[in-house]
């Protein structure tokens, strides 16, 4: 993937508009067709950006997905501040649940994960995206440490990772039902582990 060079992206400029149009088209194509059906040609046609331009700047379907994830990783996550770690983790696991089960957003969210299983490039982009999300979420554990809810030195990234992992497992590995009680149990388990000093 060839990214625009330094200084070529101006807020509101032509490059930014092209990148936004291509990103929107990539997300729409991915949601409709999945990783296997995502093509540079399809994105070019949907976005109205010439195919040659898309090939030159993104190179491939994997480059398109990686760029979409890169843009998304810079967007803030609506993190909760309920006053307790238990409440914050429950809110986060419910956010993840809704991201997977929402009729509009769910197909796209699932498509990203499934694409990562088929493409090393997409897997690396998804890993970077999730790393950024986990880093953003560590603030809830920092607040919990300050309140004395969990021991100093508790790994905030690991707490969040353990809270959301059961949801991914059920959806992509075991095929078991994914619902709100499952999300709440996952949050409670991660909170208990953090309070016990296991993380």
Helices and strands as residue ranges (DSSP letters): H 14-37, H 40-47, H 51-58, H 61-73, H 85-101, H 106-116, H 120-147, H 156-169, I 170-174, H 180-195
